[in-house]
Amino acid sequence: MAEHVIKMPDVGEGVAEAEIVEWHVKPGDPVREDMVIAAVMTDKATVEIPSPVAGIVAWLGGEVGDVIAVRAPLVRIALDGAAATTAEVPEDQTGAAEATIEAETPKRMTVPAQPVALDVTRQTSEVGGKDLPAAVRSSTAAPVQTLKPLASPAVRRRALEAGIDLRQVRGSGSAGRIMHEDLDGHDVSGGQAMLPARQDLRRTDTETIKMTGLRRKIAEKMALSVSRIPHITYVEEVDVTDLEALRATMNAARRDDQPKLTILPFLIRALVKTLGEQPAINATFDDNAGVITRSGAVHVGIATQTPAGLTVPVVKHAEALTIWDCARELARVSEAARKGVAQRDELSGSTITITSLGALGGIVTTPVINHPEVAIVGVNKIMTRPVWDGTQFVPRKMMNLSSSFDHRIVDGWDAAVFIQRIKTLIETPALIFVEG
């Protein structure tokens, strides 16, 4: 029987291999043209591999977690009669027909495995957590989805037969894909997992999970950052009372075509102003070559939590953006990352990163630098605290900045000067808009 060999596609410039993160088929399964048969992950993104032909899966080139070289065989598909006719399969010298084709260009760019900070920026709106975007809130709420859930045809068929609404099921696969095991134990009537009915609540069960896909990329990036970069972390308390008042005023007066301002655009503008005075911090360091590259452009990475994991979309050329442009671009790239539609260029090239756990609280964090950058600025939750003004305690809105620096490049004194300058700008927000 004629076969098609689908090779690992060339999924990006400079990419030599990709990891199998999900199989949607197994040997013996029928496939149809354009049916997604696998998902693979590179350093930059997860992509789905469709079948260009119809037939029966004869062989898989590896297991989930295996790394396959670009252009190496990925899947063999035994063609059925109709597919063999339309695919124009060439005859080889033994008489058996076999066609070797490369999988199509990825159908969907999904999650970046780009650098990651220690913590999570679930919020790009209110650091105080009062006004999180719907997409962010949904990541911690019940698994109700408004979009069509990701699931294989087999899973959809099984759910249909069992009367399970897939929108009520939380997917454990790549990019939230619903797997067979996610349907196990799902209560059709309530959408909640069935609790075991037993008197003894002590548990002895364990679960072994192979680290694959984005989680493995995050782990590798974290290990790289921590093992290669000697961190110094500096924490400072910042009074944001006046900034919050200004932000509320500007939001109340904004035009319909202007986005709502969060605290992050102000922080980005303060970063731009401060980095102009301390260009050594807006840099990357190639420690293999011993070369520091200072950047005139300010490309700000925003650590963002997505359904598939932590990613870092980038606000490019922040030095050329107004406060409103910053807010607009920040919302755009963050939303693209959450939806898994961000382009490669939007997920790389940052020169400094902002990370935040503000919405979840916490007083201090120890953010991990986004290698090969030399600094990361961490935002903690805004809280109203009593502050002594010299004569009495007064309520002020306070926020901590927990920031880390590559101590090979940035001395502790310079790190402190950098954060103190940002503190001054934030506490006197009019200075952010002063030219020069």
Contacts in CASP RR format, 6 or more apart in sequence:
PFRMAT RR
TARGET T0000
AUTHOR 0000-0000-0000
METHOD contacts of the structure
MODEL  1
MAEHVIKMPDVGEGVAEAEIVEWHVKPGDPVREDMVIAAVMTDKATVEIP
SPVAGIVAWLGGEVGDVIAVRAPLVRIALDGAAATTAEVPEDQTGAAEAT
IEAETPKRMTVPAQPVALDVTRQTSEVGGKDLPAAVRSSTAAPVQTLKPL
ASPAVRRRALEAGIDLRQVRGSGSAGRIMHEDLDGHDVSGGQAMLPARQD
LRRTDTETIKMTGLRRKIAEKMALSVSRIPHITYVEEVDVTDLEALRATM
NAARRDDQPKLTILPFLIRALVKTLGEQPAINATFDDNAGVITRSGAVHV
GIATQTPAGLTVPVVKHAEALTIWDCARELARVSEAARKGVAQRDELSGS
TITITSLGALGGIVTTPVINHPEVAIVGVNKIMTRPVWDGTQFVPRKMMN
LSSSFDHRIVDGWDAAVFIQRIKTLIETPALIFVEG
1 78 0 8 1.000
1 79 0 8 1.000
2 78 0 8 1.000
2 79 0 8 1.000
2 84 0 8 1.000
2 87 0 8 1.000
2 89 0 8 1.000
2 96 0 8 1.000
2 97 0 8 1.000
2 98 0 8 1.000
2 99 0 8 1.000
3 58 0 8 1.000
3 76 0 8 1.000
3 77 0 8 1.000
3 78 0 8 1.000
3 79 0 8 1.000
3 96 0 8 1.000
3 97 0 8 1.000
3 98 0 8 1.000
3 99 0 8 1.000
4 52 0 8 1.000
4 53 0 8 1.000
4 76 0 8 1.000
4 77 0 8 1.000
4 79 0 8 1.000
4 83 0 8 1.000
4 87 0 8 1.000
4 89 0 8 1.000
4 98 0 8 1.000
4 99 0 8 1.000
4 100 0 8 1.000
4 101 0 8 1.000
5 73 0 8 1.000
5 75 0 8 1.000
5 76 0 8 1.000
5 98 0 8 1.000
5 99 0 8 1.000
5 100 0 8 1.000
5 101 0 8 1.000
6 37 0 8 1.000
6 49 0 8 1.000
6 51 0 8 1.000
6 52 0 8 1.000
6 73 0 8 1.000
6 74 0 8 1.000
6 75 0 8 1.000
6 76 0 8 1.000
6 77 0 8 1.000
6 101 0 8 1.000
6 102 0 8 1.000
6 103 0 8 1.000
7 70 0 8 1.000
7 71 0 8 1.000
7 72 0 8 1.000
7 73 0 8 1.000
7 74 0 8 1.000
7 100 0 8 1.000
7 101 0 8 1.000
7 102 0 8 1.000
7 103 0 8 1.000
8 17 0 8 1.000
8 18 0 8 1.000
8 40 0 8 1.000
8 68 0 8 1.000
8 69 0 8 1.000
8 70 0 8 1.000
8 71 0 8 1.000
8 72 0 8 1.000
8 73 0 8 1.000
8 74 0 8 1.000
8 102 0 8 1.000
8 103 0 8 1.000
9 47 0 8 1.000
9 49 0 8 1.000
9 70 0 8 1.000
9 102 0 8 1.000
9 103 0 8 1.000
9 104 0 8 1.000
9 105 0 8 1.000
9 106 0 8 1.000
10 70 0 8 1.000
10 71 0 8 1.000
10 102 0 8 1.000
11 18 0 8 1.000
11 40 0 8 1.000
11 42 0 8 1.000
11 45 0 8 1.000
11 47 0 8 1.000
11 70 0 8 1.000
11 106 0 8 1.000
12 42 0 8 1.000
12 44 0 8 1.000
12 344 0 8 1.000
15 42 0 8 1.000
15 43 0 8 1.000
15 44 0 8 1.000
15 70 0 8 1.000
16 69 0 8 1.000
16 70 0 8 1.000
17 42 0 8 1.000
17 67 0 8 1.000
17 68 0 8 1.000
17 69 0 8 1.000
17 70 0 8 1.000
18 40 0 8 1.000
18 41 0 8 1.000
18 42 0 8 1.000
18 47 0 8 1.000
18 67 0 8 1.000
18 68 0 8 1.000
18 70 0 8 1.000
19 40 0 8 1.000
19 41 0 8 1.000
19 42 0 8 1.000
19 65 0 8 1.000
19 66 0 8 1.000
19 67 0 8 1.000
19 68 0 8 1.000
19 212 0 8 1.000
19 213 0 8 1.000
19 216 0 8 1.000
20 38 0 8 1.000
20 39 0 8 1.000
20 40 0 8 1.000
20 61 0 8 1.000
20 62 0 8 1.000
20 63 0 8 1.000
20 64 0 8 1.000
20 65 0 8 1.000
20 66 0 8 1.000
20 67 0 8 1.000
20 68 0 8 1.000
21 39 0 8 1.000
21 40 0 8 1.000
21 41 0 8 1.000
21 46 0 8 1.000
21 64 0 8 1.000
21 65 0 8 1.000
21 174 0 8 1.000
21 212 0 8 1.000
21 213 0 8 1.000
21 214 0 8 1.000
22 38 0 8 1.000
22 39 0 8 1.000
22 64 0 8 1.000
22 173 0 8 1.000
22 174 0 8 1.000
22 177 0 8 1.000
23 37 0 8 1.000
23 38 0 8 1.000
23 60 0 8 1.000
23 64 0 8 1.000
24 35 0 8 1.000
24 36 0 8 1.000
24 37 0 8 1.000
24 38 0 8 1.000
24 39 0 8 1.000
24 152 0 8 1.000
25 31 0 8 1.000
25 35 0 8 1.000
25 37 0 8 1.000
25 38 0 8 1.000
25 57 0 8 1.000
25 60 0 8 1.000
25 75 0 8 1.000
26 57 0 8 1.000
26 60 0 8 1.000
27 57 0 8 1.000
27 58 0 8 1.000
27 59 0 8 1.000
27 60 0 8 1.000
28 56 0 8 1.000
28 57 0 8 1.000
28 58 0 8 1.000
29 56 0 8 1.000
29 57 0 8 1.000
30 54 0 8 1.000
30 55 0 8 1.000
30 56 0 8 1.000
30 57 0 8 1.000
31 37 0 8 1.000
31 51 0 8 1.000
31 53 0 8 1.000
31 54 0 8 1.000
31 55 0 8 1.000
31 56 0 8 1.000
31 57 0 8 1.000
31 77 0 8 1.000
32 51 0 8 1.000
32 54 0 8 1.000
32 55 0 8 1.000
33 51 0 8 1.000
33 52 0 8 1.000
33 53 0 8 1.000
33 54 0 8 1.000
33 83 0 8 1.000
34 50 0 8 1.000
34 51 0 8 1.000
34 52 0 8 1.000
35 50 0 8 1.000
35 51 0 8 1.000
35 153 0 8 1.000
36 48 0 8 1.000
36 49 0 8 1.000
36 50 0 8 1.000
36 51 0 8 1.000
36 107 0 8 1.000
36 152 0 8 1.000
37 49 0 8 1.000
37 50 0 8 1.000
37 51 0 8 1.000
37 57 0 8 1.000
37 75 0 8 1.000
38 48 0 8 1.000
38 49 0 8 1.000
38 74 0 8 1.000
38 75 0 8 1.000
39 46 0 8 1.000
39 47 0 8 1.000
39 48 0 8 1.000
39 49 0 8 1.000
39 174 0 8 1.000
39 175 0 8 1.000
39 177 0 8 1.000
40 46 0 8 1.000
40 47 0 8 1.000
40 49 0 8 1.000
40 68 0 8 1.000
41 47 0 8 1.000
41 111 0 8 1.000
41 113 0 8 1.000
41 174 0 8 1.000
41 213 0 8 1.000
41 214 0 8 1.000
41 217 0 8 1.000
42 113 0 8 1.000
43 113 0 8 1.000
43 114 0 8 1.000
43 217 0 8 1.000
44 112 0 8 1.000
44 113 0 8 1.000
44 114 0 8 1.000
44 344 0 8 1.000
44 347 0 8 1.000
44 348 0 8 1.000
45 106 0 8 1.000
45 109 0 8 1.000
45 110 0 8 1.000
45 111 0 8 1.000
45 112 0 8 1.000
45 113 0 8 1.000
45 344 0 8 1.000
45 347 0 8 1.000
46 109 0 8 1.000
46 110 0 8 1.000
46 111 0 8 1.000
46 113 0 8 1.000
46 174 0 8 1.000
46 175 0 8 1.000
46 213 0 8 1.000
46 214 0 8 1.000
46 308 0 8 1.000
47 106 0 8 1.000
47 107 0 8 1.000
47 108 0 8 1.000
47 109 0 8 1.000
47 110 0 8 1.000
48 106 0 8 1.000
48 107 0 8 1.000
48 108 0 8 1.000
48 110 0 8 1.000
49 74 0 8 1.000
49 75 0 8 1.000
49 103 0 8 1.000
49 104 0 8 1.000
49 106 0 8 1.000
50 103 0 8 1.000
50 104 0 8 1.000
50 107 0 8 1.000
51 75 0 8 1.000
51 77 0 8 1.000
52 87 0 8 1.000
52 101 0 8 1.000
52 103 0 8 1.000
52 104 0 8 1.000
53 77 0 8 1.000
53 79 0 8 1.000
53 83 0 8 1.000
53 86 0 8 1.000
53 87 0 8 1.000
54 79 0 8 1.000
54 80 0 8 1.000
54 82 0 8 1.000
54 83 0 8 1.000
55 77 0 8 1.000
55 78 0 8 1.000
55 79 0 8 1.000
55 80 0 8 1.000
55 83 0 8 1.000
56 77 0 8 1.000
56 78 0 8 1.000
56 80 0 8 1.000
57 75 0 8 1.000
57 76 0 8 1.000
57 77 0 8 1.000
57 78 0 8 1.000
58 76 0 8 1.000
58 77 0 8 1.000
58 78 0 8 1.000
59 75 0 8 1.000
59 76 0 8 1.000
60 74 0 8 1.000
60 75 0 8 1.000
61 68 0 8 1.000
61 73 0 8 1.000
61 74 0 8 1.000
61 75 0 8 1.000
62 68 0 8 1.000
64 210 0 8 1.000
64 212 0 8 1.000
65 210 0 8 1.000
65 212 0 8 1.000
65 213 0 8 1.000
65 216 0 8 1.000
68 74 0 8 1.000
71 102 0 8 1.000
73 100 0 8 1.000
74 103 0 8 1.000
79 87 0 8 1.000
79 89 0 8 1.000
79 97 0 8 1.000
84 97 0 8 1.000
87 99 0 8 1.000
88 99 0 8 1.000
89 97 0 8 1.000
89 98 0 8 1.000
89 99 0 8 1.000
90 97 0 8 1.000
90 98 0 8 1.000
90 99 0 8 1.000
91 97 0 8 1.000
92 98 0 8 1.000
108 340 0 8 1.000
108 341 0 8 1.000
109 340 0 8 1.000
109 341 0 8 1.000
109 342 0 8 1.000
109 343 0 8 1.000
109 344 0 8 1.000
110 174 0 8 1.000
110 175 0 8 1.000
110 308 0 8 1.000
110 340 0 8 1.000
110 341 0 8 1.000
111 174 0 8 1.000
111 175 0 8 1.000
111 214 0 8 1.000
111 306 0 8 1.000
111 308 0 8 1.000
111 309 0 8 1.000
111 311 0 8 1.000
111 337 0 8 1.000
111 340 0 8 1.000
112 311 0 8 1.000
112 312 0 8 1.000
112 313 0 8 1.000
112 337 0 8 1.000
112 342 0 8 1.000
112 344 0 8 1.000
112 347 0 8 1.000
112 348 0 8 1.000
113 213 0 8 1.000
113 214 0 8 1.000
113 217 0 8 1.000
113 218 0 8 1.000
113 221 0 8 1.000
113 311 0 8 1.000
114 221 0 8 1.000
114 311 0 8 1.000
114 312 0 8 1.000
114 347 0 8 1.000
114 348 0 8 1.000
115 221 0 8 1.000
115 225 0 8 1.000
115 312 0 8 1.000
115 350 0 8 1.000
115 353 0 8 1.000
115 370 0 8 1.000
115 371 0 8 1.000
115 373 0 8 1.000
116 218 0 8 1.000
116 221 0 8 1.000
116 222 0 8 1.000
116 303 0 8 1.000
116 310 0 8 1.000
116 311 0 8 1.000
116 312 0 8 1.000
116 368 0 8 1.000
116 370 0 8 1.000
117 303 0 8 1.000
117 310 0 8 1.000
117 312 0 8 1.000
117 353 0 8 1.000
117 355 0 8 1.000
117 367 0 8 1.000
117 368 0 8 1.000
117 369 0 8 1.000
117 370 0 8 1.000
117 376 0 8 1.000
117 378 0 8 1.000
118 222 0 8 1.000
118 355 0 8 1.000
118 365 0 8 1.000
118 366 0 8 1.000
118 367 0 8 1.000
118 368 0 8 1.000
119 303 0 8 1.000
119 355 0 8 1.000
119 356 0 8 1.000
119 357 0 8 1.000
119 365 0 8 1.000
119 367 0 8 1.000
119 378 0 8 1.000
120 303 0 8 1.000
120 305 0 8 1.000
120 310 0 8 1.000
120 355 0 8 1.000
120 356 0 8 1.000
120 357 0 8 1.000
120 360 0 8 1.000
121 302 0 8 1.000
121 303 0 8 1.000
121 304 0 8 1.000
121 305 0 8 1.000
121 354 0 8 1.000
121 355 0 8 1.000
121 356 0 8 1.000
121 357 0 8 1.000
122 132 0 8 1.000
122 136 0 8 1.000
122 139 0 8 1.000
122 140 0 8 1.000
122 304 0 8 1.000
122 305 0 8 1.000
122 357 0 8 1.000
122 359 0 8 1.000
122 360 0 8 1.000
123 129 0 8 1.000
123 132 0 8 1.000
123 133 0 8 1.000
123 136 0 8 1.000
123 262 0 8 1.000
123 356 0 8 1.000
123 358 0 8 1.000
123 359 0 8 1.000
124 133 0 8 1.000
124 136 0 8 1.000
124 262 0 8 1.000
124 264 0 8 1.000
124 302 0 8 1.000
124 304 0 8 1.000
124 330 0 8 1.000
124 331 0 8 1.000
124 334 0 8 1.000
125 131 0 8 1.000
125 132 0 8 1.000
125 133 0 8 1.000
125 136 0 8 1.000
125 260 0 8 1.000
125 262 0 8 1.000
125 264 0 8 1.000
126 132 0 8 1.000
126 262 0 8 1.000
126 263 0 8 1.000
126 359 0 8 1.000
127 262 0 8 1.000
127 263 0 8 1.000
127 264 0 8 1.000
127 356 0 8 1.000
127 358 0 8 1.000
127 359 0 8 1.000
127 379 0 8 1.000
127 381 0 8 1.000
127 382 0 8 1.000
127 399 0 8 1.000
128 263 0 8 1.000
128 358 0 8 1.000
128 359 0 8 1.000
128 381 0 8 1.000
128 382 0 8 1.000
129 358 0 8 1.000
129 359 0 8 1.000
129 381 0 8 1.000
131 260 0 8 1.000
131 262 0 8 1.000
132 359 0 8 1.000
133 335 0 8 1.000
135 335 0 8 1.000
135 338 0 8 1.000
135 339 0 8 1.000
136 305 0 8 1.000
136 338 0 8 1.000
136 359 0 8 1.000
138 144 0 8 1.000
139 305 0 8 1.000
139 306 0 8 1.000
139 307 0 8 1.000
143 168 0 8 1.000
143 169 0 8 1.000
143 170 0 8 1.000
143 171 0 8 1.000
144 167 0 8 1.000
144 168 0 8 1.000
145 166 0 8 1.000
145 167 0 8 1.000
146 167 0 8 1.000
149 166 0 8 1.000
149 167 0 8 1.000
149 169 0 8 1.000
149 171 0 8 1.000
149 178 0 8 1.000
150 171 0 8 1.000
150 175 0 8 1.000
150 176 0 8 1.000
150 177 0 8 1.000
150 178 0 8 1.000
151 159 0 8 1.000
151 166 0 8 1.000
151 177 0 8 1.000
151 178 0 8 1.000
152 177 0 8 1.000
154 180 0 8 1.000
155 166 0 8 1.000
155 178 0 8 1.000
155 179 0 8 1.000
155 180 0 8 1.000
155 183 0 8 1.000
156 166 0 8 1.000
158 180 0 8 1.000
158 183 0 8 1.000
159 165 0 8 1.000
159 166 0 8 1.000
159 169 0 8 1.000
159 178 0 8 1.000
159 183 0 8 1.000
162 183 0 8 1.000
162 188 0 8 1.000
163 188 0 8 1.000
164 183 0 8 1.000
164 186 0 8 1.000
164 188 0 8 1.000
165 191 0 8 1.000
166 178 0 8 1.000
168 186 0 8 1.000
168 190 0 8 1.000
168 191 0 8 1.000
169 178 0 8 1.000
169 182 0 8 1.000
169 183 0 8 1.000
169 186 0 8 1.000
169 191 0 8 1.000
170 176 0 8 1.000
170 178 0 8 1.000
170 182 0 8 1.000
171 177 0 8 1.000
171 178 0 8 1.000
171 179 0 8 1.000
171 182 0 8 1.000
172 178 0 8 1.000
172 179 0 8 1.000
172 181 0 8 1.000
172 182 0 8 1.000
173 179 0 8 1.000
173 182 0 8 1.000
174 213 0 8 1.000
174 214 0 8 1.000
174 308 0 8 1.000
175 307 0 8 1.000
175 308 0 8 1.000
175 340 0 8 1.000
176 307 0 8 1.000
176 308 0 8 1.000
185 193 0 8 1.000
185 194 0 8 1.000
186 193 0 8 1.000
187 193 0 8 1.000
187 194 0 8 1.000
211 219 0 8 1.000
214 308 0 8 1.000
214 309 0 8 1.000
215 309 0 8 1.000
218 309 0 8 1.000
218 310 0 8 1.000
221 371 0 8 1.000
222 368 0 8 1.000
224 371 0 8 1.000
225 368 0 8 1.000
225 369 0 8 1.000
225 370 0 8 1.000
225 371 0 8 1.000
226 368 0 8 1.000
228 287 0 8 1.000
228 371 0 8 1.000
229 369 0 8 1.000
229 371 0 8 1.000
229 406 0 8 1.000
229 408 0 8 1.000
230 406 0 8 1.000
230 407 0 8 1.000
230 408 0 8 1.000
231 366 0 8 1.000
231 368 0 8 1.000
231 369 0 8 1.000
231 404 0 8 1.000
231 405 0 8 1.000
231 406 0 8 1.000
231 407 0 8 1.000
232 404 0 8 1.000
232 405 0 8 1.000
232 407 0 8 1.000
232 410 0 8 1.000
232 412 0 8 1.000
232 415 0 8 1.000
233 366 0 8 1.000
233 367 0 8 1.000
233 402 0 8 1.000
233 403 0 8 1.000
233 404 0 8 1.000
233 405 0 8 1.000
234 402 0 8 1.000
234 403 0 8 1.000
234 404 0 8 1.000
234 405 0 8 1.000
234 412 0 8 1.000
234 415 0 8 1.000
234 416 0 8 1.000
234 419 0 8 1.000
235 364 0 8 1.000
235 400 0 8 1.000
235 401 0 8 1.000
235 402 0 8 1.000
235 403 0 8 1.000
236 400 0 8 1.000
236 401 0 8 1.000
236 419 0 8 1.000
236 420 0 8 1.000
236 423 0 8 1.000
237 398 0 8 1.000
237 399 0 8 1.000
237 400 0 8 1.000
238 398 0 8 1.000
238 399 0 8 1.000
238 400 0 8 1.000
238 401 0 8 1.000
238 422 0 8 1.000
238 423 0 8 1.000
238 426 0 8 1.000
238 427 0 8 1.000
239 387 0 8 1.000
239 396 0 8 1.000
239 397 0 8 1.000
239 398 0 8 1.000
239 427 0 8 1.000
240 263 0 8 1.000
240 382 0 8 1.000
240 397 0 8 1.000
240 398 0 8 1.000
240 399 0 8 1.000
240 426 0 8 1.000
240 427 0 8 1.000
241 396 0 8 1.000
241 397 0 8 1.000
242 427 0 8 1.000
242 428 0 8 1.000
242 429 0 8 1.000
243 263 0 8 1.000
243 266 0 8 1.000
243 426 0 8 1.000
243 427 0 8 1.000
243 429 0 8 1.000
244 263 0 8 1.000
244 382 0 8 1.000
244 397 0 8 1.000
246 429 0 8 1.000
246 430 0 8 1.000
247 261 0 8 1.000
247 262 0 8 1.000
247 263 0 8 1.000
247 266 0 8 1.000
250 261 0 8 1.000
250 323 0 8 1.000
251 260 0 8 1.000
251 261 0 8 1.000
254 260 0 8 1.000
254 261 0 8 1.000
254 324 0 8 1.000
258 324 0 8 1.000
258 327 0 8 1.000
258 328 0 8 1.000
259 324 0 8 1.000
259 327 0 8 1.000
259 328 0 8 1.000
259 331 0 8 1.000
260 327 0 8 1.000
261 323 0 8 1.000
261 324 0 8 1.000
261 327 0 8 1.000
262 327 0 8 1.000
262 330 0 8 1.000
263 379 0 8 1.000
263 382 0 8 1.000
263 399 0 8 1.000
264 302 0 8 1.000
264 326 0 8 1.000
264 327 0 8 1.000
264 330 0 8 1.000
264 354 0 8 1.000
264 356 0 8 1.000
264 379 0 8 1.000
265 323 0 8 1.000
265 324 0 8 1.000
265 326 0 8 1.000
265 327 0 8 1.000
265 330 0 8 1.000
266 323 0 8 1.000
266 426 0 8 1.000
266 429 0 8 1.000
266 432 0 8 1.000
267 354 0 8 1.000
267 377 0 8 1.000
267 379 0 8 1.000
267 422 0 8 1.000
267 426 0 8 1.000
268 300 0 8 1.000
268 315 0 8 1.000
268 318 0 8 1.000
268 321 0 8 1.000
268 326 0 8 1.000
268 330 0 8 1.000
268 354 0 8 1.000
269 318 0 8 1.000
269 323 0 8 1.000
269 326 0 8 1.000
269 432 0 8 1.000
269 433 0 8 1.000
270 422 0 8 1.000
270 425 0 8 1.000
270 426 0 8 1.000
270 432 0 8 1.000
271 298 0 8 1.000
271 300 0 8 1.000
271 318 0 8 1.000
271 352 0 8 1.000
271 354 0 8 1.000
271 377 0 8 1.000
271 422 0 8 1.000
272 298 0 8 1.000
272 318 0 8 1.000
272 319 0 8 1.000
273 425 0 8 1.000
273 431 0 8 1.000
273 432 0 8 1.000
274 418 0 8 1.000
274 421 0 8 1.000
274 422 0 8 1.000
274 425 0 8 1.000
275 281 0 8 1.000
275 282 0 8 1.000
275 298 0 8 1.000
275 352 0 8 1.000
276 282 0 8 1.000
277 421 0 8 1.000
278 414 0 8 1.000
278 417 0 8 1.000
278 418 0 8 1.000
278 421 0 8 1.000
279 294 0 8 1.000
279 296 0 8 1.000
280 292 0 8 1.000
280 294 0 8 1.000
280 374 0 8 1.000
280 409 0 8 1.000
280 410 0 8 1.000
280 414 0 8 1.000
281 352 0 8 1.000
281 374 0 8 1.000
281 375 0 8 1.000
281 405 0 8 1.000
281 410 0 8 1.000
281 414 0 8 1.000
281 418 0 8 1.000
282 294 0 8 1.000
282 295 0 8 1.000
282 296 0 8 1.000
282 298 0 8 1.000
282 351 0 8 1.000
282 352 0 8 1.000
282 375 0 8 1.000
283 292 0 8 1.000
283 293 0 8 1.000
283 294 0 8 1.000
283 295 0 8 1.000
283 351 0 8 1.000
283 373 0 8 1.000
283 374 0 8 1.000
283 409 0 8 1.000
284 292 0 8 1.000
284 293 0 8 1.000
284 295 0 8 1.000
284 351 0 8 1.000
284 372 0 8 1.000
284 373 0 8 1.000
284 374 0 8 1.000
285 291 0 8 1.000
285 292 0 8 1.000
285 293 0 8 1.000
285 372 0 8 1.000
285 373 0 8 1.000
285 374 0 8 1.000
285 406 0 8 1.000
285 408 0 8 1.000
285 409 0 8 1.000
286 292 0 8 1.000
286 293 0 8 1.000
286 372 0 8 1.000
287 372 0 8 1.000
287 408 0 8 1.000
292 374 0 8 1.000
292 409 0 8 1.000
295 351 0 8 1.000
296 319 0 8 1.000
297 316 0 8 1.000
297 317 0 8 1.000
297 319 0 8 1.000
297 351 0 8 1.000
298 317 0 8 1.000
298 318 0 8 1.000
298 319 0 8 1.000
298 351 0 8 1.000
298 352 0 8 1.000
299 314 0 8 1.000
299 315 0 8 1.000
299 316 0 8 1.000
299 317 0 8 1.000
299 318 0 8 1.000
299 349 0 8 1.000
299 350 0 8 1.000
299 351 0 8 1.000
299 352 0 8 1.000
300 314 0 8 1.000
300 315 0 8 1.000
300 318 0 8 1.000
300 350 0 8 1.000
300 351 0 8 1.000
300 352 0 8 1.000
300 353 0 8 1.000
300 354 0 8 1.000
301 312 0 8 1.000
301 313 0 8 1.000
301 314 0 8 1.000
301 315 0 8 1.000
301 350 0 8 1.000
301 352 0 8 1.000
301 353 0 8 1.000
301 354 0 8 1.000
301 370 0 8 1.000
302 312 0 8 1.000
302 313 0 8 1.000
302 314 0 8 1.000
302 315 0 8 1.000
302 330 0 8 1.000
302 333 0 8 1.000
302 334 0 8 1.000
302 353 0 8 1.000
302 354 0 8 1.000
303 310 0 8 1.000
303 311 0 8 1.000
303 312 0 8 1.000
303 353 0 8 1.000
303 354 0 8 1.000
303 355 0 8 1.000
303 356 0 8 1.000
303 370 0 8 1.000
304 310 0 8 1.000
304 311 0 8 1.000
304 312 0 8 1.000
304 313 0 8 1.000
304 334 0 8 1.000
304 337 0 8 1.000
304 338 0 8 1.000
305 338 0 8 1.000
306 337 0 8 1.000
306 338 0 8 1.000
306 340 0 8 1.000
307 338 0 8 1.000
308 340 0 8 1.000
311 337 0 8 1.000
311 342 0 8 1.000
311 347 0 8 1.000
312 347 0 8 1.000
312 350 0 8 1.000
312 353 0 8 1.000
312 370 0 8 1.000
313 333 0 8 1.000
313 334 0 8 1.000
313 336 0 8 1.000
313 337 0 8 1.000
313 342 0 8 1.000
313 346 0 8 1.000
313 347 0 8 1.000
314 333 0 8 1.000
314 346 0 8 1.000
314 347 0 8 1.000
314 348 0 8 1.000
314 349 0 8 1.000
314 350 0 8 1.000
315 321 0 8 1.000
315 326 0 8 1.000
315 329 0 8 1.000
315 330 0 8 1.000
315 333 0 8 1.000
316 329 0 8 1.000
316 346 0 8 1.000
316 349 0 8 1.000
318 326 0 8 1.000
321 329 0 8 1.000
323 432 0 8 1.000
323 433 0 8 1.000
333 342 0 8 1.000
333 346 0 8 1.000
336 342 0 8 1.000
336 343 0 8 1.000
336 346 0 8 1.000
337 346 0 8 1.000
337 347 0 8 1.000
350 370 0 8 1.000
350 373 0 8 1.000
351 373 0 8 1.000
352 373 0 8 1.000
352 375 0 8 1.000
352 376 0 8 1.000
352 377 0 8 1.000
353 369 0 8 1.000
353 370 0 8 1.000
353 373 0 8 1.000
353 375 0 8 1.000
353 376 0 8 1.000
353 377 0 8 1.000
354 376 0 8 1.000
354 377 0 8 1.000
354 378 0 8 1.000
354 379 0 8 1.000
355 365 0 8 1.000
355 367 0 8 1.000
355 376 0 8 1.000
355 377 0 8 1.000
355 378 0 8 1.000
355 379 0 8 1.000
356 378 0 8 1.000
356 379 0 8 1.000
356 380 0 8 1.000
357 365 0 8 1.000
357 379 0 8 1.000
357 380 0 8 1.000
357 381 0 8 1.000
358 379 0 8 1.000
358 380 0 8 1.000
358 381 0 8 1.000
358 382 0 8 1.000
359 381 0 8 1.000
360 381 0 8 1.000
361 380 0 8 1.000
361 381 0 8 1.000
362 380 0 8 1.000
362 381 0 8 1.000
363 380 0 8 1.000
363 400 0 8 1.000
364 380 0 8 1.000
364 400 0 8 1.000
364 402 0 8 1.000
365 378 0 8 1.000
365 380 0 8 1.000
365 402 0 8 1.000
366 402 0 8 1.000
366 404 0 8 1.000
367 376 0 8 1.000
367 377 0 8 1.000
367 378 0 8 1.000
367 402 0 8 1.000
367 403 0 8 1.000
367 404 0 8 1.000
368 376 0 8 1.000
368 404 0 8 1.000
369 375 0 8 1.000
369 376 0 8 1.000
369 404 0 8 1.000
369 405 0 8 1.000
369 406 0 8 1.000
370 376 0 8 1.000
373 406 0 8 1.000
374 405 0 8 1.000
374 406 0 8 1.000
374 409 0 8 1.000
374 410 0 8 1.000
375 403 0 8 1.000
375 404 0 8 1.000
375 405 0 8 1.000
375 406 0 8 1.000
375 410 0 8 1.000
375 415 0 8 1.000
375 418 0 8 1.000
376 403 0 8 1.000
376 404 0 8 1.000
377 401 0 8 1.000
377 403 0 8 1.000
377 422 0 8 1.000
378 401 0 8 1.000
378 402 0 8 1.000
378 403 0 8 1.000
379 399 0 8 1.000
379 401 0 8 1.000
379 402 0 8 1.000
380 399 0 8 1.000
380 400 0 8 1.000
380 401 0 8 1.000
380 402 0 8 1.000
381 399 0 8 1.000
382 397 0 8 1.000
382 398 0 8 1.000
382 399 0 8 1.000
383 397 0 8 1.000
383 398 0 8 1.000
383 399 0 8 1.000
384 395 0 8 1.000
384 396 0 8 1.000
384 397 0 8 1.000
384 398 0 8 1.000
385 395 0 8 1.000
385 396 0 8 1.000
385 398 0 8 1.000
386 393 0 8 1.000
386 394 0 8 1.000
386 395 0 8 1.000
386 396 0 8 1.000
387 393 0 8 1.000
387 394 0 8 1.000
387 395 0 8 1.000
387 396 0 8 1.000
387 398 0 8 1.000
401 419 0 8 1.000
401 422 0 8 1.000
401 423 0 8 1.000
403 415 0 8 1.000
403 418 0 8 1.000
403 419 0 8 1.000
405 412 0 8 1.000
405 414 0 8 1.000
405 415 0 8 1.000
405 418 0 8 1.000
410 418 0 8 1.000
424 431 0 8 1.000
425 431 0 8 1.000
425 432 0 8 1.000
426 432 0 8 1.000
END
